[in-house]
């Protein structure tokens, strides 16, 4: 059986190859083993964002933020996720969230 890290690397490779549904399944497999694996949530946020699925993207991204609240990179990714969510929904609250996330990322370094 593959380790979570191996599954995550496979998910990243699938995402990079444009095999989004397979990458989602791989991340779901990770989360079935460990619901608190922040990188899987962040990968899903990125994938769903690219697919225009704002609700799923934001849900997974915010879960990653809750788990990794001191990680600048997570906030940078979430700034992008929020901007993409705005493009999909035209919900102006996502613009403020994107700016807040980037400010937090800059503060963390």
N, C-alpha and C positions, 0 to 999 in steps of 0.2 A: 504494500500500500504506500502510495506517495505521501510525503510529508506536506504540511501546509505550505511551506516555502516552495517546494517543488510544484505544487498545484498553482500557487500564485505566479510563478515564473511561466508556467504553461498558459495561464490566463492572459498574462501580459503579451506573450508571443502571439496568441490567437487574436488579441485586440489589435496588435500592431499589423497583423496580416489581414485585418478587415473582417475577420470571422467573429462578428460580434455576438451572435446567438451562442456560439460555442464558448466564447469567453464568459458570457453571462452564466452559462451552466457550470463552468469551472469555478467561478466565484461563488455561486450558490452551493457548490460542493464544499468549498472552504468554509462558508458560513454555517453549513450543517454541522461541521466539526467544531467551529469556534465562532460564535456570534459576535465576539469582540475583536475580531481580526480587522483592524482599522483599514489596512491597505486593500482588503477585498471590497470594503464599502467604498473606498475612494476610487478604486478601479471601476466599480459599478456606476458611481456618480459620473465618471468620465465617459463611460460607454453610453449610458442612457442620455447624457447630455448631447453626445454626437448623434444619437438617434432621434433627438427632439422630444424625448420623454421627460419633460421638466419635473413632473411630480416625483417620479422614481429617482431621477437624478438628484434632486434636492434632498429627498428623504435619506438616501444613502450617504450623500455628502455631509449632511448635518449629523448623521450617526458617526461618521469618521471624525468630525470635529469634536463631538462629545468624548470620543475615545482618545483623541490626540490633540487636546486643547492647547498644547504648548509647541506645536510643530508649525513652523512658518510655511513650509511647502504645502501642507494641507490647506492652510488659509489661502495661499496663492491659487491652488486648484479650485477652491470654492469660489473665489472671486470670478473665475472664468465660468464656472458652473452657473452661478447666479446671473451673470450677464447673458449666457445662453438661454437660461430660463426666461429672462425678460424678453429676448427675441422671440421665443416661442409663445409666450403668454401675453406680452405687453403689460404685465403687472409691474408698475413702477416701484413697488416695494423691493423688487429684486435688484434694482439699481443701487439703492441705499445699502442693501446687504452686501453687494459686490464691493462697494467702496469701503464699507466697514471691514470686510474680510481682508482687503488689500492693506488697509491701514494696520490691522492687527499683524499681518505677515511682516510688514516693514518694521513694526515695533519689535517683533520677535527676532528679526535678523534674517 
